[in-house]
């Protein structure tokens, strides 16, 4: 056999080796992360639920989902072990990074107009006439005449 005929097989075996090696590294990293769990740390499950670790068993973990609510999960169901600051930011809404009290407007018009003009514009909108009814009035009339054309109402057939 020549090297040209063996080359596709060699490339295929090399690709399989590299893929299994990277998958094995990911599994080892996940196992190490799960081994680093300790009671009191915040975790995220593979389903996206955030909880606090209460007890760790051989194959299971007792998680406190809410105050006084406990659930038993498999260790493999833990997707990530979070740092305390990240867990508190996500679960409790603690935001240590932004100390500014910046107000974000609901619409872009307040960014382009002066504050007095924006207030006057909202007052004009509130005082304006009620919103127009944009539905077709003839829809109901057309449906009634269509039912009268062939003498049948909706859902009736000639089958006996």
C-alpha positions in Angstrom: 0.0 0.0 0.0 1.2 3.5 -0.7 1.2 6.4 1.7 -1.4 8.2 -0.4 -4.0 5.6 0.4 -3.2 5.5 4.1 -3.1 9.3 4.5 -7.0 9.8 5.0 -6.9 7.1 7.7 -4.0 8.7 9.5 -5.7 12.2 9.3 -8.9 10.7 10.7 -7.2 8.9 13.6 -5.3 12.1 14.4 -8.5 14.2 14.4 -10.2 11.7 16.7 -7.2 11.7 19.1 -7.3 15.6 19.3 -11.1 15.7 19.9 -11.0 13.1 22.6 -8.1 14.8 24.3 -9.9 18.2 24.4 -13.1 16.6 25.7 -11.1 14.8 28.4 -9.5 18.1 29.5 -12.9 19.7 29.8 -14.2 16.8 31.9 -11.2 17.0 34.2 -11.6 20.8 34.6 -15.3 20.3 35.4 -14.5 17.6 37.9 -11.9 19.8 39.6 -14.4 22.6 39.8 -16.9 20.4 41.5 -14.3 19.1 43.9 -13.5 22.7 44.9 -17.2 23.2 46.1 -17.6 23.9 49.8 -20.7 24.5 51.9 -21.7 28.1 51.6 -20.5 28.7 48.1 -22.9 29.9 45.4 -23.4 27.6 42.3 -25.3 27.6 39.0 -26.8 24.3 37.9 -26.8 23.2 34.3 -30.5 24.1 34.2 -29.6 27.7 35.1 -30.7 27.8 38.7 -28.7 29.7 41.3 -28.3 28.2 44.7 -26.1 27.9 47.8 -24.3 24.7 48.7 -25.4 23.3 52.1 -23.9 19.8 52.2 -21.7 17.7 49.8 -22.0 14.0 49.5 -20.2 11.5 47.4 -22.4 11.8 44.4 -25.0 14.4 45.5 -25.1 18.0 46.7 -27.7 19.6 49.0 -28.6 23.0 47.6 -30.5 25.8 49.3 -32.6 27.2 46.5 -34.4 29.8 48.6 -34.3 30.5 52.3 -35.6 27.3 54.0 -36.0 25.4 50.6 -33.5 22.6 50.0 -33.1 20.4 47.0 -30.8 17.4 46.4 -28.9 17.5 43.1 -26.3 15.2 41.4 -22.8 16.6 41.5 -22.8 16.4 37.7 -25.7 18.9 37.6 -23.5 21.7 38.9 -22.6 23.8 35.9 -20.4 26.4 37.6 -19.1 27.3 41.1 -19.4 31.1 41.4 -17.3 33.6 43.4 -19.1 35.3 46.3 -19.2 38.7 44.6 -20.6 37.3 41.4 -23.2 35.2 43.2 -24.4 38.2 45.2 -24.5 40.4 42.1 -26.6 37.9 40.2 -28.9 36.6 43.0 -29.3 39.6 45.4 -28.7 42.4 42.9 -25.7 43.7 44.7 -23.9 46.0 42.3 -20.5 47.0 43.8 -19.0 48.1 40.5 -21.4 51.0 39.7 -21.6 53.6 42.5 -23.1 56.3 40.2 -26.8 57.2 40.5 -27.2 57.7 36.7 -30.8 57.7 35.5 -31.3 55.9 32.2 -34.2 57.4 30.2 -37.0 55.2 28.8 -36.8 56.7 25.4 -34.3 58.4 23.1 -36.3 61.7 22.8 -35.2 62.8 26.3 -31.6 62.5 25.1 -32.1 64.9 22.1 -34.5 67.5 23.6 -34.1 70.0 26.4 -35.8 68.9 29.6 -38.4 71.7 29.4 -39.3 70.7 25.8 -39.7 67.1 26.8 -42.0 68.0 29.6 -44.1 70.2 27.3 -44.3 67.5 24.7 -45.6 64.9 27.2 -48.2 67.4 28.4 -49.3 67.9 24.8 -49.7 64.2 24.2 -51.7 63.7 27.4 -54.1 66.6 26.4 -54.5 65.3 22.9 -57.7 63.7 21.6 -58.3 60.0 22.3 -56.5 57.6 20.0 -58.2 56.9 16.7 -59.8 53.5 16.1 -57.7 52.0 13.2 -59.8 48.9 12.7 -61.9 48.6 9.6 -65.6 49.1 10.2 -66.5 47.2 7.1 -64.9 43.9 8.3 -68.0 43.0 10.2 -70.3 44.0 7.4 -68.3 42.0 4.8 -68.4 38.9 7.0 -72.2 39.2 7.3 -72.7 39.6 3.6 -70.3 36.8 2.8 -72.3 34.4 5.0 -75.5 35.5 3.2 -74.1 34.9 -0.4 -74.3 31.1 -0.3 -77.0 30.9 2.4 -74.6 29.1 4.9 -73.2 30.3 8.1 -69.6 29.5 9.1 -69.0 25.8 9.6 -72.0 24.6 7.7 -71.6 22.1 4.8 -73.7 20.3 2.3 -72.6 16.9 3.4 -75.3 14.6 4.8 
